[in-house]
Amino acid sequence: MIKARHIVLVTLVAFIIAARVNVSVGEWYAANLYPIISAGLSFLVSWIPFSMTEVLVICAIGLMIYILIKGIWNKDKVWKIALREAELIVWIFIWLYIGWGMNYFRESIYERESVGRQQFNQEKFEKFLQGYVENLNSSFTEDSLPDNFKDDIKVGFAQIPARMGLCTPREWQQNKKLLFNGLYSSVGVLGFMGPFFAEFQVNGDLLPHQLPFCYAHELSHLLGVSNEDEANFWAYTICTASDIPAVRYSGYFSLLPYVLSNARMALSPDSYKALLLSINPSIREQFNAQQQYWREKYSPLLGSLQSYMYDLMLKGNKISSGTKNYLQVIDLIMAMDNKNANFTTDKNILP
């Protein structure tokens, strides 16, 4: 028998599918519905200090087990139990996509800003590397991170023009404490967006110089960014524009893994070695210590499984490059620079 909830379910699934196949629907959701949904959901659980996303996942698994046990106990037919389980799973996916996931189906920042993707140019890339290393070295600081760094980052996001397609951060939107922090460290997850309650989380094991960049990265997801390269771009942009030295250094330093990965592929061995040697020795030492720090926490088996599943999830949500999307932040920065919009200094972007 068809019930009212089934009509609602089918309608919402149809809306999600429409957004997936028609980018204008996805952009309409991101610009009109998501700001209201995210503000409401995040306010609803703002008084709870820990991640409600984790709680929901645990409850959903428990409910699925309960449905199975109850069905077996009542000697229900297998297909009836399967239908109940399937309906629960569909409702969870609807919540995920209506709550945040439909941002995957919006226009990319390249389309929103009418910026073309860059064809690789060796000379331009090397010029970028030179400027980046100069900024990285000059930003190096041993200053401690002030307590107000989160407010500074949120102010930066609030100054981004509406045309860029991000929501305005709300006062009550702050990162939540993770209940299973050790598990995330073991798979190399430094933070994530909780789509069910418009929450964002950052790993409690983050080193101080990583914290501002990761906070800004995950906050950008909450503000409507889906692509990882764009989230990295905004984290880099907001942090490097900060007046707080430790925040500014976090922006430059946290881009270093992506810079080196791209440089390793594009430069000759000698040029790559010269690039490394041009970096302040104190920064190189800090970078190597950071790599070792996370390597000791990492589980190769769990990490490989998580990376594989996340890669599939990204590709299934129209991000064709999968986890390699993180690395494409360099292309995005250069594309924006090519448009003569230096986002770290252009007062039209960050007043």
Residue, then its C-alpha position, 0 to 999 in steps of 0.5 A: m500500500i502506497k503511503a504519504r511518506h512514499i510519495v514524499l520519498v519518490t518526490l525527493v529522490a526525483f529532485i536529487i536526480a534532477a539536480r544530478v542531471n541538470v546543473s542549473v537545478g543543482e546551482w539553484y539548490a546551492a544558491n537558494l535552498y542550502p543556505i537556509i537548510s544549513a543554517g537551520l540544521s547547524f543551529l538545531v545542534s549548535w548546543i551539542p559539542f560533539s559530532m551528531t553525524e557520528v551519532l546518526v551513523i551509529c543509530a542508523i546501523g543500530l536501527m538496521i540491525y533492529i529491523l533485521i532482528k525484529g523481522i526474523w523474530n516475527k518470521d516475516k518474509v525476506w523480501k519484506i525485511a529487505l524492503r524495510e532495510a532498503e527504505l531506511i537506506v534511501w531515507i538516509f541518502i535523501w537526508l545526506y543529499i538534501g542536507w548538503g550532498m547536492n552541492y556536488f551537482r552545482e557549477s564548479i568555481y571555474e564555471r561560476e567565475s568563467v575561468g578556463r582550466q589551464q593548459f600546462n605551461q612550464e614557464k608559468f608553473e616555474k614562475f608560480l613556484q618561485g613566487y610561492v616559495e618566496n611567500l612561504n619562506s617570508s611567512f615562516t613564524e614560530d608565533s603561537l596560534p591565538d585563541n581568536f584564529k577561528d573568528d579571523i577565518k570566519v570574518g575572511f569568509a564573510q567578506i567573500p562576495a555573494r557572486m562566488g557562491l558561498c554561504t555566509p558563516r553563522e556565529w553558531q557554526q563551529n567545528k565539533k569534537l570527534l567521538f572516534n578521533g583515533l580512527y580518523s588519524s589512522v586513515g589519514v583524515l584530517g577533517f570532514m563535513g557532516p552532511f546530516f546536521a550541517e556540521f564540520q569536524v577537524n581532527g583533534d590530533l592536528l598540529p598547531h600549524q595545520l589547524p587554521f588551514c584545515y579549519a578553513h578547508e572544512l568550513s568552506h565545505l559547510l559554506g557550500v563548497s563540494n570540490e576538494d580543490e576549491a576547498n583547498f583554494w579557499a583555505y589557502t586564500i583566506c589563511t594567506a590573507s590573514d593579519i595573524p602570522a600563524v594563520r598566514y603561515s598555515g596557509y602557505f605551509s599547508l599548500l606545500p604537499y600539493v606544490l611538491s606533488n605537482a613539482r615532482m611530476a613537472l620538474s627534472p630531478d635536478s630542478y626539483k632538488a633545487l626547489l627543495l633546497s630553496i625552501n627555508p631549512s626550518i620549514r623543511e624540518q617541520f614538514n619532515a617532522q609532520q610527515q613522520y608524525w602522521r605516518e606513525k598514526y597511519s594504518p596502511l590497511l585501513g588507510s588504503l580502504q578509506s582512500y579507495m572508498y572515498d575515491l569511489m564516492l567522489k567519482g560517483n558524485k561527478i568529481s571525475s578525478g576522485t581523490k586527485n582533486y585535492l592536487q588540482v588546487i594548484d591549477l585553480i590558483m594559477a587559473m585565478d591568477n591568470k584572470n588577473a585576480n590575486f585573491t590574497t591581495d585583491k581588495n575587491i575579493l577580500p575587503 
